[in-house]
């Protein structure tokens, strides 16, 4: 996602999800094949159900998705994500050919 969109989503997460604070959030350049450049938001914290539901509502509104960090580990990763890491990104839609 674009930097401005990522910052907007970060602000919305902080304003609406009481289980989050800025110490656990990171905005970083995207490094996955599921995104087109841009930025991703990383949450380094175990989340309770209420916070996850709040995050999911905001992500749905912005058409974003997230994965837990444990699914993103590869043998080539320099910074391996911990199991309690959530990575928020904009999913790359496959073009439809008609």
SEFIZA-3560 file (N, C-alpha, C; in Angstrom, 3 decimals):
REM SEFIZA-3560
<numar><xx>0.843</xx><yy>-1.174</yy><zz>0.000</zz><atom>N</atom></numar>
<numar><xx>0.000</xx><yy>0.000</yy><zz>0.000</zz><atom>CA</atom></numar>
<numar><xx>0.885</xx><yy>1.233</yy><zz>0.000</zz><atom>C</atom></numar>
<numar><xx>0.338</xx><yy>2.314</yy><zz>-0.444</zz><atom>N</atom></numar>
<numar><xx>1.099</xx><yy>3.550</yy><zz>-0.488</zz><atom>CA</atom></numar>
<numar><xx>1.361</xx><yy>4.044</yy><zz>0.932</zz><atom>C</atom></numar>
<numar><xx>2.429</xx><yy>4.811</yy><zz>1.078</zz><atom>N</atom></numar>
<numar><xx>2.842</xx><yy>5.293</yy><zz>2.406</zz><atom>CA</atom></numar>
<numar><xx>1.725</xx><yy>6.081</yy><zz>3.096</zz><atom>C</atom></numar>
<numar><xx>1.069</xx><yy>6.960</yy><zz>2.357</zz><atom>N</atom></numar>
<numar><xx>0.008</xx><yy>7.775</yy><zz>2.940</zz><atom>CA</atom></numar>
<numar><xx>-1.144</xx><yy>6.905</yy><zz>3.439</zz><atom>C</atom></numar>
<numar><xx>-1.492</xx><yy>5.871</yy><zz>2.666</zz><atom>N</atom></numar>
<numar><xx>-2.558</xx><yy>4.957</yy><zz>3.078</zz><atom>CA</atom></numar>
<numar><xx>-2.139</xx><yy>4.187</yy><zz>4.327</zz><atom>C</atom></numar>
<numar><xx>-0.895</xx><yy>3.724</yy><zz>4.361</zz><atom>N</atom></numar>
<numar><xx>-0.401</xx><yy>2.978</yy><zz>5.519</zz><atom>CA</atom></numar>
<numar><xx>-0.435</xx><yy>3.838</yy><zz>6.780</zz><atom>C</atom></numar>
<numar><xx>-0.038</xx><yy>5.091</yy><zz>6.662</zz><atom>N</atom></numar>
<numar><xx>-0.065</xx><yy>6.003</yy><zz>7.816</zz><atom>CA</atom></numar>
<numar><xx>-1.500</xx><yy>6.242</yy><zz>8.269</zz><atom>C</atom></numar>
<numar><xx>-2.409</xx><yy>6.413</yy><zz>7.339</zz><atom>N</atom></numar>
<numar><xx>-3.820</xx><yy>6.600</yy><zz>7.662</zz><atom>CA</atom></numar>
<numar><xx>-4.381</xx><yy>5.379</yy><zz>8.407</zz><atom>C</atom></numar>
<numar><xx>-4.047</xx><yy>4.185</yy><zz>7.925</zz><atom>N</atom></numar>
<numar><xx>-4.512</xx><yy>2.953</yy><zz>8.581</zz><atom>CA</atom></numar>
<numar><xx>-3.897</xx><yy>2.832</yy><zz>9.972</zz><atom>C</atom></numar>
<numar><xx>-2.623</xx><yy>3.155</yy><zz>10.101</zz><atom>N</atom></numar>
<numar><xx>-1.974</xx><yy>3.124</yy><zz>11.419</zz><atom>CA</atom></numar>
<numar><xx>-2.702</xx><yy>4.031</yy><zz>12.410</zz><atom>C</atom></numar>
<numar><xx>-3.006</xx><yy>5.251</yy><zz>11.990</zz><atom>N</atom></numar>
<numar><xx>-3.721</xx><yy>6.192</yy><zz>12.862</zz><atom>CA</atom></numar>
<numar><xx>-5.084</xx><yy>5.638</yy><zz>13.259</zz><atom>C</atom></numar>
<numar><xx>-5.782</xx><yy>5.057</yy><zz>12.290</zz><atom>N</atom></numar>
<numar><xx>-7.099</xx><yy>4.498</yy><zz>12.569</zz><atom>CA</atom></numar>
<numar><xx>-7.006</xx><yy>3.320</yy><zz>13.548</zz><atom>C</atom></numar>
<numar><xx>-5.999</xx><yy>2.483</yy><zz>13.379</zz><atom>N</atom></numar>
<numar><xx>-5.792</xx><yy>1.366</yy><zz>14.303</zz><atom>CA</atom></numar>
<numar><xx>-5.551</xx><yy>1.873</yy><zz>15.725</zz><atom>C</atom></numar>
<numar><xx>-4.689</xx><yy>2.872</yy><zz>15.848</zz><atom>N</atom></numar>
<numar><xx>-4.373</xx><yy>3.420</yy><zz>17.172</zz><atom>CA</atom></numar>
<numar><xx>-5.569</xx><yy>4.124</yy><zz>17.807</zz><atom>C</atom></numar>
<numar><xx>-6.365</xx><yy>4.817</yy><zz>16.994</zz><atom>N</atom></numar>
<numar><xx>-7.523</xx><yy>5.541</yy><zz>17.515</zz><atom>CA</atom></numar>
<numar><xx>-8.664</xx><yy>4.616</yy><zz>17.938</zz><atom>C</atom></numar>
<numar><xx>-8.803</xx><yy>3.467</yy><zz>17.261</zz><atom>N</atom></numar>
<numar><xx>-9.982</xx><yy>2.629</yy><zz>17.473</zz><atom>CA</atom></numar>
<numar><xx>-9.752</xx><yy>1.315</yy><zz>18.196</zz><atom>C</atom></numar>
<numar><xx>-8.552</xx><yy>0.825</yy><zz>18.223</zz><atom>N</atom></numar>
<numar><xx>-8.276</xx><yy>-0.478</yy><zz>18.832</zz><atom>CA</atom></numar>
<numar><xx>-7.518</xx><yy>-0.270</yy><zz>20.142</zz><atom>C</atom></numar>
<numar><xx>-8.228</xx><yy>-0.354</yy><zz>21.251</zz><atom>N</atom></numar>
<numar><xx>-7.649</xx><yy>-0.040</yy><zz>22.559</zz><atom>CA</atom></numar>
<numar><xx>-6.519</xx><yy>-0.987</yy><zz>22.964</zz><atom>C</atom></numar>
<numar><xx>-6.432</xx><yy>-2.175</yy><zz>22.361</zz><atom>N</atom></numar>
<numar><xx>-5.387</xx><yy>-3.132</yy><zz>22.710</zz><atom>CA</atom></numar>
<numar><xx>-4.053</xx><yy>-2.855</yy><zz>22.038</zz><atom>C</atom></numar>
<numar><xx>-3.972</xx><yy>-1.794</yy><zz>21.250</zz><atom>N</atom></numar>
<numar><xx>-2.731</xx><yy>-1.462</yy><zz>20.537</zz><atom>CA</atom></numar>
<numar><xx>-2.155</xx><yy>-0.157</yy><zz>21.050</zz><atom>C</atom></numar>
<numar><xx>-0.836</xx><yy>-0.064</yy><zz>21.010</zz><atom>N</atom></numar>
<numar><xx>-0.183</xx><yy>1.231</yy><zz>21.175</zz><atom>CA</atom></numar>
<numar><xx>1.001</xx><yy>1.276</yy><zz>20.223</zz><atom>C</atom></numar>
<numar><xx>1.550</xx><yy>2.439</yy><zz>20.033</zz><atom>N</atom></numar>
<numar><xx>2.577</xx><yy>2.658</yy><zz>19.024</zz><atom>CA</atom></numar>
<numar><xx>3.858</xx><yy>1.870</yy><zz>19.230</zz><atom>C</atom></numar>
<numar><xx>4.096</xx><yy>1.379</yy><zz>20.447</zz><atom>N</atom></numar>
<numar><xx>5.326</xx><yy>0.634</yy><zz>20.708</zz><atom>CA</atom></numar>
<numar><xx>5.385</xx><yy>-0.700</yy><zz>19.968</zz><atom>C</atom></numar>
<numar><xx>4.238</xx><yy>-1.214</yy><zz>19.561</zz><atom>N</atom></numar>
<numar><xx>4.183</xx><yy>-2.529</yy><zz>18.929</zz><atom>CA</atom></numar>
<numar><xx>3.957</xx><yy>-2.461</yy><zz>17.418</zz><atom>C</atom></numar>
<numar><xx>3.895</xx><yy>-1.259</yy><zz>16.867</zz><atom>N</atom></numar>
<numar><xx>3.581</xx><yy>-1.088</yy><zz>15.454</zz><atom>CA</atom></numar>
<numar><xx>4.810</xx><yy>-0.621</yy><zz>14.680</zz><atom>C</atom></numar>
<numar><xx>4.928</xx><yy>-1.122</yy><zz>13.471</zz><atom>N</atom></numar>
<numar><xx>6.049</xx><yy>-0.742</yy><zz>12.611</zz><atom>CA</atom></numar>
<numar><xx>5.543</xx><yy>-0.579</yy><zz>11.183</zz><atom>C</atom></numar>
<numar><xx>5.983</xx><yy>0.465</yy><zz>10.536</zz><atom>N</atom></numar>
<numar><xx>5.691</xx><yy>0.704</yy><zz>9.124</zz><atom>CA</atom></numar>
<numar><xx>6.979</xx><yy>0.401</yy><zz>8.373</zz><atom>C</atom></numar>
<numar><xx>6.921</xx><yy>-0.531</yy><zz>7.419</zz><atom>N</atom></numar>
<numar><xx>8.149</xx><yy>-0.891</yy><zz>6.716</zz><atom>CA</atom></numar>
<numar><xx>7.882</xx><yy>-1.109</yy><zz>5.233</zz><atom>C</atom></numar>
<numar><xx>8.924</xx><yy>-0.973</yy><zz>4.422</zz><atom>N</atom></numar>
<numar><xx>8.766</xx><yy>-1.266</yy><zz>2.995</zz><atom>CA</atom></numar>
<numar><xx>8.340</xx><yy>-2.716</yy><zz>2.816</zz><atom>C</atom></numar>
<numar><xx>7.474</xx><yy>-2.957</yy><zz>1.868</zz><atom>N</atom></numar>
<numar><xx>6.975</xx><yy>-4.295</yy><zz>1.615</zz><atom>CA</atom></numar>
<numar><xx>8.073</xx><yy>-5.179</yy><zz>1.052</zz><atom>C</atom></numar>
<numar><xx>8.065</xx><yy>-6.440</yy><zz>1.474</zz><atom>N</atom></numar>
<numar><xx>9.106</xx><yy>-7.356</yy><zz>1.007</zz><atom>CA</atom></numar>
<numar><xx>8.534</xx><yy>-8.694</yy><zz>0.554</zz><atom>C</atom></numar>
<numar><xx>7.250</xx><yy>-8.722</yy><zz>0.172</zz><atom>N</atom></numar>
<numar><xx>6.643</xx><yy>-9.991</yy><zz>-0.218</zz><atom>CA</atom></numar>
<numar><xx>6.180</xx><yy>-9.945</yy><zz>-1.665</zz><atom>C</atom></numar>
<numar><xx>5.991</xx><yy>-11.092</yy><zz>-2.232</zz><atom>N</atom></numar>
<numar><xx>5.494</xx><yy>-11.164</yy><zz>-3.607</zz><atom>CA</atom></numar>
<numar><xx>3.990</xx><yy>-10.925</yy><zz>-3.676</zz><atom>C</atom></numar>
<numar><xx>3.314</xx><yy>-10.828</yy><zz>-2.498</zz><atom>N</atom></numar>
<numar><xx>1.870</xx><yy>-10.607</yy><zz>-2.479</zz><atom>CA</atom></numar>
<numar><xx>1.504</xx><yy>-9.139</yy><zz>-2.600</zz><atom>C</atom></numar>
<numar><xx>2.489</xx><yy>-8.277</yy><zz>-2.676</zz><atom>N</atom></numar>
<numar><xx>2.229</xx><yy>-6.844</yy><zz>-2.734</zz><atom>CA</atom></numar>
<numar><xx>2.999</xx><yy>-6.229</yy><zz>-3.897</zz><atom>C</atom></numar>
<numar><xx>2.576</xx><yy>-5.061</yy><zz>-4.281</zz><atom>N</atom></numar>
<numar><xx>3.310</xx><yy>-4.325</yy><zz>-5.315</zz><atom>CA</atom></numar>
<numar><xx>4.044</xx><yy>-3.199</yy><zz>-4.609</zz><atom>C</atom></numar>
<numar><xx>5.298</xx><yy>-3.420</yy><zz>-4.283</zz><atom>N</atom></numar>
<numar><xx>6.077</xx><yy>-2.385</yy><zz>-3.617</zz><atom>CA</atom></numar>
<numar><xx>5.338</xx><yy>-1.819</yy><zz>-2.421</zz><atom>C</atom></numar>
<numar><xx>5.503</xx><yy>-0.548</yy><zz>-2.189</zz><atom>N</atom></numar>
<numar><xx>4.759</xx><yy>0.103</yy><zz>-1.133</zz><atom>CA</atom></numar>
<numar><xx>5.182</xx><yy>-0.320</yy><zz>0.262</zz><atom>C</atom></numar>
<numar><xx>4.235</xx><yy>-0.225</yy><zz>1.182</zz><atom>N</atom></numar>
<numar><xx>4.507</xx><yy>-0.433</yy><zz>2.594</zz><atom>CA</atom></numar>
<numar><xx>3.600</xx><yy>-1.489</yy><zz>3.181</zz><atom>C</atom></numar>
<numar><xx>4.053</xx><yy>-2.035</yy><zz>4.306</zz><atom>N</atom></numar>
<numar><xx>3.248</xx><yy>-2.944</yy><zz>5.090</zz><atom>CA</atom></numar>
<numar><xx>3.320</xx><yy>-2.492</yy><zz>6.545</zz><atom>C</atom></numar>
<numar><xx>2.333</xx><yy>-2.885</yy><zz>7.320</zz><atom>N</atom></numar>
<numar><xx>2.286</xx><yy>-2.567</yy><zz>8.745</zz><atom>CA</atom></numar>
<numar><xx>2.548</xx><yy>-3.855</yy><zz>9.495</zz><atom>C</atom></numar>
<numar><xx>3.453</xx><yy>-3.785</yy><zz>10.455</zz><atom>N</atom></numar>
<numar><xx>3.789</xx><yy>-4.969</yy><zz>11.248</zz><atom>CA</atom></numar>
<numar><xx>3.418</xx><yy>-4.686</yy><zz>12.705</zz><atom>C</atom></numar>
<numar><xx>2.693</xx><yy>-5.630</yy><zz>13.314</zz><atom>N</atom></numar>
<numar><xx>2.319</xx><yy>-5.533</yy><zz>14.728</zz><atom>CA</atom></numar>
<numar><xx>3.084</xx><yy>-6.619</yy><zz>15.462</zz><atom>C</atom></numar>
<numar><xx>3.920</xx><yy>-6.217</yy><zz>16.415</zz><atom>N</atom></numar>
<numar><xx>4.731</xx><yy>-7.147</yy><zz>17.194</zz><atom>CA</atom></numar>
<numar><xx>4.094</xx><yy>-7.333</yy><zz>18.572</zz><atom>C</atom></numar>
<numar><xx>3.007</xx><yy>-8.057</yy><zz>18.640</zz><atom>N</atom></numar>
<numar><xx>2.332</xx><yy>-8.240</yy><zz>19.930</zz><atom>CA</atom></numar>
<numar><xx>1.299</xx><yy>-9.340</yy><zz>19.796</zz><atom>C</atom></numar>
<numar><xx>1.139</xx><yy>-10.116</yy><zz>20.858</zz><atom>N</atom></numar>
<numar><xx>0.035</xx><yy>-11.071</yy><zz>20.911</zz><atom>CA</atom></numar>
<numar><xx>-1.253</xx><yy>-10.262</yy><zz>21.057</zz><atom>C</atom></numar>
<numar><xx>-2.263</xx><yy>-10.592</yy><zz>20.274</zz><atom>N</atom></numar>
<numar><xx>-3.499</xx><yy>-9.819</yy><zz>20.265</zz><atom>CA</atom></numar>
<numar><xx>-4.645</xx><yy>-10.628</yy><zz>20.853</zz><atom>C</atom></numar>
<numar><xx>-5.446</xx><yy>-9.957</yy><zz>21.681</zz><atom>N</atom></numar>
<numar><xx>-6.633</xx><yy>-10.623</yy><zz>22.206</zz><atom>CA</atom></numar>
<numar><xx>-7.737</xx><yy>-10.589</yy><zz>21.149</zz><atom>C</atom></numar>
<numar><xx>-8.812</xx><yy>-11.321</yy><zz>21.404</zz><atom>N</atom></numar>
<numar><xx>-9.880</xx><yy>-11.444</yy><zz>20.405</zz><atom>CA</atom></numar>
<numar><xx>-10.534</xx><yy>-10.096</yy><zz>20.085</zz><atom>C</atom></numar>
<numar><xx>-10.742</xx><yy>-9.265</yy><zz>21.094</zz><atom>N</atom></numar>
<numar><xx>-11.365</xx><yy>-7.953</yy><zz>20.878</zz><atom>CA</atom></numar>
<numar><xx>-10.498</xx><yy>-7.091</yy><zz>19.949</zz><atom>C</atom></numar>
<numar><xx>-9.199</xx><yy>-7.095</yy><zz>20.181</zz><atom>N</atom></numar>
<numar><xx>-8.282</xx><yy>-6.305</yy><zz>19.350</zz><atom>CA</atom></numar>
<numar><xx>-8.222</xx><yy>-6.860</yy><zz>17.931</zz><atom>C</atom></numar>
<numar><xx>-8.184</xx><yy>-8.187</yy><zz>17.800</zz><atom>N</atom></numar>
<numar><xx>-8.184</xx><yy>-8.799</yy><zz>16.462</zz><atom>CA</atom></numar>
<numar><xx>-9.450</xx><yy>-8.433</yy><zz>15.691</zz><atom>C</atom></numar>
<numar><xx>-10.594</xx><yy>-8.453</yy><zz>16.355</zz><atom>N</atom></numar>
<numar><xx>-11.856</xx><yy>-8.087</yy><zz>15.697</zz><atom>CA</atom></numar>
<numar><xx>-11.843</xx><yy>-6.630</yy><zz>15.251</zz><atom>C</atom></numar>
<numar><xx>-11.302</xx><yy>-5.758</yy><zz>16.088</zz><atom>N</atom></numar>
<numar><xx>-11.192</xx><yy>-4.340</yy><zz>15.754</zz><atom>CA</atom></numar>
<numar><xx>-10.293</xx><yy>-4.154</yy><zz>14.535</zz><atom>C</atom></numar>
<numar><xx>-9.139</xx><yy>-4.810</yy><zz>14.542</zz><atom>N</atom></numar>
<numar><xx>-8.209</xx><yy>-4.725</yy><zz>13.419</zz><atom>CA</atom></numar>
<numar><xx>-8.862</xx><yy>-5.253</yy><zz>12.144</zz><atom>C</atom></numar>
<numar><xx>-9.535</xx><yy>-6.399</yy><zz>12.253</zz><atom>N</atom></numar>
<numar><xx>-10.162</xx><yy>-7.005</yy><zz>11.078</zz><atom>CA</atom></numar>
<numar><xx>-11.213</xx><yy>-6.082</yy><zz>10.461</zz><atom>C</atom></numar>
<numar><xx>-11.995</xx><yy>-5.384</yy><zz>11.292</zz><atom>N</atom></numar>
<numar><xx>-13.004</xx><yy>-4.452</yy><zz>10.777</zz><atom>CA</atom></numar>
<numar><xx>-12.346</xx><yy>-3.322</yy><zz>9.986</zz><atom>C</atom></numar>
<numar><xx>-11.241</xx><yy>-2.797</yy><zz>10.492</zz><atom>N</atom></numar>
<numar><xx>-10.536</xx><yy>-1.712</yy><zz>9.805</zz><atom>CA</atom></numar>
<numar><xx>-9.901</xx><yy>-2.226</yy><zz>8.510</zz><atom>C</atom></numar>
<numar><xx>-9.326</xx><yy>-3.413</yy><zz>8.552</zz><atom>N</atom></numar>
<numar><xx>-8.694</xx><yy>-3.977</yy><zz>7.356</zz><atom>CA</atom></numar>
<numar><xx>-9.723</xx><yy>-4.251</yy><zz>6.267</zz><atom>C</atom></numar>
<numar><xx>-10.885</xx><yy>-4.738</yy><zz>6.651</zz><atom>N</atom></numar>
<numar><xx>-11.954</xx><yy>-4.993</yy><zz>5.687</zz><atom>CA</atom></numar>
<numar><xx>-12.368</xx><yy>-3.687</yy><zz>5.012</zz><atom>C</atom></numar>
<numar><xx>-12.517</xx><yy>-2.631</yy><zz>5.806</zz><atom>N</atom></numar>
<numar><xx>-12.898</xx><yy>-1.322</yy><zz>5.277</zz><atom>CA</atom></numar>
<numar><xx>-11.899</xx><yy>-0.812</yy><zz>4.239</zz><atom>C</atom></numar>
<numar><xx>-10.612</xx><yy>-1.082</yy><zz>4.464</zz><atom>N</atom></numar>
<numar><xx>-9.556</xx><yy>-0.602</yy><zz>3.570</zz><atom>CA</atom></numar>
<numar><xx>-9.125</xx><yy>-1.659</yy><zz>2.544</zz><atom>C</atom></numar>
<numar><xx>-9.794</xx><yy>-2.786</yy><zz>2.521</zz><atom>N</atom></numar>
<numar><xx>-9.483</xx><yy>-3.896</yy><zz>1.616</zz><atom>CA</atom></numar>
<numar><xx>-8.035</xx><yy>-4.365</yy><zz>1.775</zz><atom>C</atom></numar>
<numar><xx>-7.643</xx><yy>-4.562</yy><zz>3.041</zz><atom>N</atom></numar>
<numar><xx>-6.309</xx><yy>-5.051</yy><zz>3.371</zz><atom>CA</atom></numar>
<numar><xx>-6.433</xx><yy>-6.431</yy><zz>4.008</zz><atom>C</atom></numar>
<numar><xx>-5.349</xx><yy>-7.157</yy><zz>4.042</zz><atom>N</atom></numar>
<numar><xx>-5.314</xx><yy>-8.483</yy><zz>4.656</zz><atom>CA</atom></numar>
<numar><xx>-4.128</xx><yy>-8.554</yy><zz>5.605</zz><atom>C</atom></numar>
<numar><xx>-4.119</xx><yy>-9.592</yy><zz>6.459</zz><atom>N</atom></numar>
<numar><xx>-2.954</xx><yy>-9.797</yy><zz>7.311</zz><atom>CA</atom></numar>
<numar><xx>-2.647</xx><yy>-11.275</yy><zz>7.433</zz><atom>C</atom></numar>
<numar><xx>-1.404</xx><yy>-11.553</yy><zz>7.764</zz><atom>N</atom></numar>
<numar><xx>-0.925</xx><yy>-12.903</yy><zz>8.019</zz><atom>CA</atom></numar>
<numar><xx>-0.142</xx><yy>-12.886</yy><zz>9.316</zz><atom>C</atom></numar>
<numar><xx>-0.115</xx><yy>-14.019</yy><zz>9.990</zz><atom>N</atom></numar>
<numar><xx>0.741</xx><yy>-14.111</yy><zz>11.167</zz><atom>CA</atom></numar>
<numar><xx>2.167</xx><yy>-14.309</yy><zz>10.704</zz><atom>C</atom></numar>
<numar><xx>3.093</xx><yy>-13.770</yy><zz>11.457</zz><atom>N</atom></numar>
<numar><xx>4.498</xx><yy>-13.806</yy><zz>11.081</zz><atom>CA</atom></numar>
<numar><xx>5.063</xx><yy>-15.196</yy><zz>10.925</zz><atom>C</atom></numar>
<numar><xx>4.553</xx><yy>-16.160</yy><zz>11.667</zz><atom>N</atom></numar>
<numar><xx>5.113</xx><yy>-17.506</yy><zz>11.592</zz><atom>CA</atom></numar>
<numar><xx>4.943</xx><yy>-18.106</yy><zz>10.203</zz><atom>C</atom></numar>
<numar><xx>3.957</xx><yy>-17.643</yy><zz>9.430</zz><atom>N</atom></numar>
<numar><xx>3.745</xx><yy>-18.152</yy><zz>8.079</zz><atom>CA</atom></numar>
<numar><xx>4.701</xx><yy>-17.532</yy><zz>7.072</zz><atom>C</atom></numar>
<numar><xx>5.414</xx><yy>-16.485</yy><zz>7.472</zz><atom>N</atom></numar>
<numar><xx>6.261</xx><yy>-15.742</yy><zz>6.549</zz><atom>CA</atom></numar>
<numar><xx>7.727</xx><yy>-16.139</yy><zz>6.658</zz><atom>C</atom></numar>
<numar><xx>8.066</xx><yy>-17.079</yy><zz>7.553</zz><atom>N</atom></numar>
<numar><xx>9.460</xx><yy>-17.468</yy><zz>7.722</zz><atom>CA</atom></numar>
<numar><xx>9.945</xx><yy>-18.259</yy><zz>6.520</zz><atom>C</atom></numar>
<numar><xx>11.130</xx><yy>-17.936</yy><zz>6.084</zz><atom>N</atom></numar>
<numar><xx>11.786</xx><yy>-18.736</yy><zz>5.055</zz><atom>CA</atom></numar>
<numar><xx>13.230</xx><yy>-18.926</yy><zz>5.487</zz><atom>C</atom></numar>
<numar><xx>13.896</xx><yy>-19.898</yy><zz>4.908</zz><atom>N</atom></numar>
<numar><xx>15.288</xx><yy>-20.114</yy><zz>5.292</zz><atom>CA</atom></numar>
<numar><xx>16.179</xx><yy>-18.971</yy><zz>4.834</zz><atom>C</atom></numar>
<numar><xx>15.680</xx><yy>-18.124</yy><zz>3.918</zz><atom>N</atom></numar>
<numar><xx>16.470</xx><yy>-17.007</yy><zz>3.422</zz><atom>CA</atom></numar>
<numar><xx>16.174</xx><yy>-15.694</yy><zz>4.157</zz><atom>C</atom></numar>
<numar><xx>15.186</xx><yy>-15.701</yy><zz>5.070</zz><atom>N</atom></numar>
<numar><xx>14.818</xx><yy>-14.473</yy><zz>5.770</zz><atom>CA</atom></numar>
<numar><xx>15.942</xx><yy>-14.023</yy><zz>6.700</zz><atom>C</atom></numar>
<numar><xx>16.234</xx><yy>-12.745</yy><zz>6.650</zz><atom>N</atom></numar>
<numar><xx>17.216</xx><yy>-12.186</yy><zz>7.578</zz><atom>CA</atom></numar>
<numar><xx>16.536</xx><yy>-11.887</yy><zz>8.904</zz><atom>C</atom></numar>
<numar><xx>15.403</xx><yy>-11.207</yy><zz>8.852</zz><atom>N</atom></numar>
<numar><xx>14.638</xx><yy>-10.870</yy><zz>10.053</zz><atom>CA</atom></numar>
<numar><xx>13.435</xx><yy>-11.792</yy><zz>10.132</zz><atom>C</atom></numar>
<numar><xx>13.617</xx><yy>-12.960</yy><zz>10.716</zz><atom>N</atom></numar>
<numar><xx>12.517</xx><yy>-13.913</yy><zz>10.812</zz><atom>CA</atom></numar>
<numar><xx>11.468</xx><yy>-13.374</yy><zz>11.786</zz><atom>C</atom></numar>
<numar><xx>10.219</xx><yy>-13.372</yy><zz>11.375</zz><atom>N</atom></numar>
<numar><xx>9.136</xx><yy>-12.860</yy><zz>12.206</zz><atom>CA</atom></numar>
<numar><xx>8.827</xx><yy>-13.852</yy><zz>13.323</zz><atom>C</atom></numar>
<numar><xx>8.492</xx><yy>-13.337</yy><zz>14.459</zz><atom>N</atom></numar>
<numar><xx>8.100</xx><yy>-14.171</yy><zz>15.595</zz><atom>CA</atom></numar>
<numar><xx>6.650</xx><yy>-14.603</yy><zz>15.410</zz><atom>C</atom></numar>
<numar><xx>6.216</xx><yy>-15.668</yy><zz>16.106</zz><atom>N</atom></numar>
<numar><xx>4.831</xx><yy>-16.133</yy><zz>15.953</zz><atom>CA</atom></numar>
<numar><xx>3.788</xx><yy>-15.071</yy><zz>16.294</zz><atom>C</atom></numar>
<numar><xx>4.087</xx><yy>-14.156</yy><zz>17.211</zz><atom>N</atom></numar>
<numar><xx>3.137</xx><yy>-13.113</yy><zz>17.579</zz><atom>CA</atom></numar>
<numar><xx>3.361</xx><yy>-11.841</yy><zz>16.774</zz><atom>C</atom></numar>
<numar><xx>3.656</xx><yy>-11.990</yy><zz>15.515</zz><atom>N</atom></numar>
<numar><xx>3.831</xx><yy>-10.863</yy><zz>14.612</zz><atom>CA</atom></numar>
<numar><xx>2.756</xx><yy>-10.940</yy><zz>13.540</zz><atom>C</atom></numar>
<numar><xx>2.062</xx><yy>-9.820</yy><zz>13.315</zz><atom>N</atom></numar>
<numar><xx>1.022</xx><yy>-9.753</yy><zz>12.289</zz><atom>CA</atom></numar>
<numar><xx>1.464</xx><yy>-8.751</yy><zz>11.236</zz><atom>C</atom></numar>
<numar><xx>1.400</xx><yy>-9.166</yy><zz>9.988</zz><atom>N</atom></numar>
<numar><xx>1.839</xx><yy>-8.330</yy><zz>8.876</zz><atom>CA</atom></numar>
<numar><xx>0.617</xx><yy>-7.946</yy><zz>8.052</zz><atom>C</atom></numar>
<numar><xx>0.356</xx><yy>-6.643</yy><zz>7.969</zz><atom>N</atom></numar>
<numar><xx>-0.805</xx><yy>-6.117</yy><zz>7.248</zz><atom>CA</atom></numar>
<numar><xx>-0.320</xx><yy>-5.574</yy><zz>5.912</zz><atom>C</atom></numar>
<numar><xx>-1.000</xx><yy>-5.950</yy><zz>4.846</zz><atom>N</atom></numar>
<numar><xx>-0.570</xx><yy>-5.536</yy><zz>3.524</zz><atom>CA</atom></numar>
<numar><xx>-1.765</xx><yy>-5.482</yy><zz>2.578</zz><atom>C</atom></numar>
<numar><xx>-1.540</xx><yy>-4.893</yy><zz>1.423</zz><atom>N</atom></numar>
<numar><xx>-2.562</xx><yy>-4.855</yy><zz>0.369</zz><atom>CA</atom></numar>
<numar><xx>-2.294</xx><yy>-6.029</yy><zz>-0.544</zz><atom>C</atom></numar>
<numar><xx>-3.292</xx><yy>-6.892</yy><zz>-0.681</zz><atom>N</atom></numar>
<numar><xx>-3.159</xx><yy>-8.094</yy><zz>-1.507</zz><atom>CA</atom></numar>
<numar><xx>-3.162</xx><yy>-7.743</yy><zz>-2.978</zz><atom>C</atom></numar>
<numar><xx>-2.282</xx><yy>-8.368</yy><zz>-3.716</zz><atom>N</atom></numar>
<numar><xx>-2.186</xx><yy>-8.152</yy><zz>-5.154</zz><atom>CA</atom></numar>
<numar><xx>-3.281</xx><yy>-8.943</yy><zz>-5.850</zz><atom>C</atom></numar>
<numar><xx>-4.148</xx><yy>-8.234</yy><zz>-6.542</zz><atom>N</atom></numar>
<numar><xx>-5.210</xx><yy>-8.884</yy><zz>-7.301</zz><atom>CA</atom></numar>
<numar><xx>-4.657</xx><yy>-9.353</yy><zz>-8.637</zz><atom>C</atom></numar>
<numar><xx>-4.982</xx><yy>-10.562</yy><zz>-9.021</zz><atom>N</atom></numar>
<numar><xx>-4.540</xx><yy>-11.061</yy><zz>-10.316</zz><atom>CA</atom></numar>
<numar><xx>-5.407</xx><yy>-10.434</yy><zz>-11.398</zz><atom>C</atom></numar>
<numar><xx>-4.804</xx><yy>-9.956</yy><zz>-12.460</zz><atom>N</atom></numar>
<numar><xx>-5.609</xx><yy>-9.346</yy><zz>-13.534</zz><atom>CA</atom></numar>
<numar><xx>-6.476</xx><yy>-10.414</yy><zz>-14.203</zz><atom>C</atom></numar>
<numar><xx>-7.686</xx><yy>-10.024</yy><zz>-14.540</zz><atom>N</atom></numar>
<numar><xx>-8.551</xx><yy>-10.979</yy><zz>-15.244</zz><atom>CA</atom></numar>
<numar><xx>-8.461</xx><yy>-10.703</yy><zz>-16.736</zz><atom>C</atom></numar>
<numar><xx>-8.298</xx><yy>-11.764</yy><zz>-17.485</zz><atom>N</atom></numar>
<numar><xx>-8.187</xx><yy>-11.646</yy><zz>-18.926</zz><atom>CA</atom></numar>
<numar><xx>-9.499</xx><yy>-12.084</yy><zz>-19.556</zz><atom>C</atom></numar>
<numar><xx>-10.064</xx><yy>-11.214</yy><zz>-20.382</zz><atom>N</atom></numar>
<numar><xx>-11.356</xx><yy>-11.525</yy><zz>-20.999</zz><atom>CA</atom></numar>
<numar><xx>-11.211</xx><yy>-11.595</yy><zz>-22.485</zz><atom>C</atom></numar>
//
